[in-house]
């Protein structure tokens, strides 16, 4: 297959995914929010694991520091996803 055809197909696929997410956000915003949140959590956790494994091969700690900070951000993002208004169906907490 020609490289230009592959690029066009990838561009069409990307546009279809973006349009799908747009219509999903209009239909069910909570589901859209969770998909986006957990995708970012998965990416941050993957980067942390890569940084953790490369730390043992290289003596520098910069990569580990960046990975650990992203992992901390992923944990906060996970807590944000759990505490999102409307997630439990209860709008107010009385504490």
C-alpha positions in Angstrom: 0.0 0.0 0.0 1.2 3.4 -0.8 2.5 5.6 2.1 0.1 8.5 1.1 -2.9 6.2 1.2 -1.9 5.0 4.7 -1.6 8.6 5.8 -5.0 9.5 4.4 -6.6 6.4 6.1 -5.0 7.4 9.4 -6.2 11.0 9.1 -9.8 9.7 8.3 -9.6 7.3 11.2 -8.4 10.1 13.6 -11.2 12.4 12.4 -13.8 9.7 12.9 -12.5 9.1 16.5 -12.7 12.8 17.2 -16.2 13.1 15.8 -17.2 10.0 17.7 -15.9 11.5 21.0 -17.8 14.7 20.2 -21.1 13.0 19.7 -20.4 10.8 22.8 -19.9 13.9 24.8 -23.2 15.3 23.6 -25.0 12.0 24.4 -23.4 11.0 27.7 -20.9 13.4 29.1 -20.1 11.3 32.1 -19.0 8.3 30.0 -17.0 10.7 27.8 -15.3 12.2 30.9 -14.4 8.7 32.2 -13.0 7.5 28.9 -10.8 10.6 28.7 -9.7 10.5 32.3 -8.8 6.8 32.3 -7.0 7.1 29.0 -4.8 9.8 30.5 -4.3 7.7 33.6 -3.2 4.7 31.5 -0.8 6.9 29.5 0.8 8.3 32.7 1.1 4.9 34.3 2.7 3.5 31.2 5.2 6.4 31.1 6.0 5.7 34.8 6.7 2.0 34.1 8.9 2.9 31.2 10.8 5.4 33.3 11.1 2.9 36.1 12.6 0.3 33.8 15.0 2.7 32.1 16.3 3.9 35.5 18.0 0.5 36.0 19.8 0.7 32.7 21.0 4.3 33.1 22.5 5.9 36.2 20.6 9.2 35.9 17.6 9.8 38.1 16.0 12.5 36.0 13.9 10.0 34.0 12.7 8.4 37.2 11.8 11.7 38.8 9.7 12.6 35.7 8.0 9.3 35.8 7.3 9.5 39.5 5.8 12.9 39.1 3.6 11.7 36.2 2.5 8.7 38.4 1.6 11.2 41.2 -0.4 13.1 38.7 -2.1 9.9 37.5 -3.1 9.1 41.1 -4.6 12.6 41.5 -6.4 12.3 38.2 -7.9 9.0 39.4 -9.1 10.6 42.6 -10.6 13.4 40.5 -12.4 10.9 38.3 -13.9 9.2 41.4 -14.9 12.5 42.9 -16.5 13.9 39.8 -20.0 15.4 40.4 -22.7 13.1 39.2 -20.6 9.9 39.3 -22.5 8.3 42.1 -25.9 9.9 41.4 -25.6 11.8 44.7 -25.1 15.5 44.1 -24.4 16.5 47.7 -22.5 15.0 50.5 -23.6 15.9 54.0 -20.6 15.7 56.2 
